[in-house]
Amino acid sequence: MRTIDDLGNLSGKTVLVRSDLNVPLNDAGEITDDGRVRASVPTIKRLADAGARVVVCAHLGRPKGTPDPKFSLRPVADRLSELLGFPVLFATDTVGESANETVDKMHKGEVALLENLRFNPGETSKDDAERGAFADQLSHLADAYVSDGFGVVHRKQASVYDIADRLPQAAGGLVETEVDVLRRLTTSPQRPYAVVLGGAKVSDKLGVIENLLGKADMLLIGGGMVFTFLAAQGREVGKSLLEQDQVARVKGYLADAENRGVKIVLPTDVVAATEFSGDAEHEVVGVDDIPADRMGLDIGPESAQAFADVIATAKTIFWNGPMGAFEMSAYAEGTKVVAQALVDVTKGGALTVVGGGDSAAAVRQLGFADDDFGHISTGGGASLEFLEGKNLPGLSALED
């Protein structure tokens, strides 16, 4: 991949930067986790310091190709201004009158943010011509393009894929770092190598499990997906989340892991509740004793400690997915113990990678700092697809 250095002198040039600013907002339109905004700052600041006119573009949420106030990026522009320490200009459209006027009036070192790219149907269109037409309009705003939104590089979208054919292009610092870290996980990881997977559905992780069975030494399974594994072992899981159609496939993974000598660690106890509520009656039970009228919402304390003990032996750890419904304090302890175990081994020199999405939100909500870990990925889905060995369109577009 070409880097920003390859673009040469950018002073006075207009650079379009694709960032990932898809942050969660509460009902009042306030950002509840600004991790992705903070991660975008270094590349934006570097370009501004070089004298470029920096035009940032991004999406937020899933509007249906038309403007929707609840998905406006204006709160992100305000937060970006605070983080950069100077005002960020805001265009109220993507490639229309406001965008063109805003860019035309920019001076060297200034930063502008375009409104939500997905307010334009061309951004996510499956039609190459429609998507290309939008990319043409975006390209007319700038002299060069920098891809710095790793969380979207697995999408074949106008601002991610098509634009790279229309302007001199390079990877931003965030994309460079993400690719470097994830390659270390897939090519020559320092061993022992542990992968910790959680989250709701095993179907979301099938590809990464399949690919990493040939690379990892230990696979630790928690979260809602664990109940499909327990069912594959013949255990009853009560009202817990269960993907019955994946049980046979999971049985195959268990057998494959045993043949390869990969250690799969499953919980021995869970926190079982009468319903999905922080106020519900709940208790710790063994995995062989989950009551028929209860659902597992966290790994139990015995399991959390066992997971921590395995993590303590590893030199490389990739973690994607919380161990339970961490949003509710009653079911957050398993995730917290696993996070602390990663912090401890990070201090000892291990490479720890938190795989974005809910995992990143969980560690921040539970009071951990980003720099407590080796790397917190900004791309949940993109990280998983990279680890699955899939071709990511946004990275292919950046290849020399």
Summary of the structure (lengths in Angstrom):
residues: 400
radius of gyration: 22.3
end to end distance: 5.8
largest distance: 67.6
contacts: 1467
relative contact order: 0.13
helix: 41%
strand: 16%
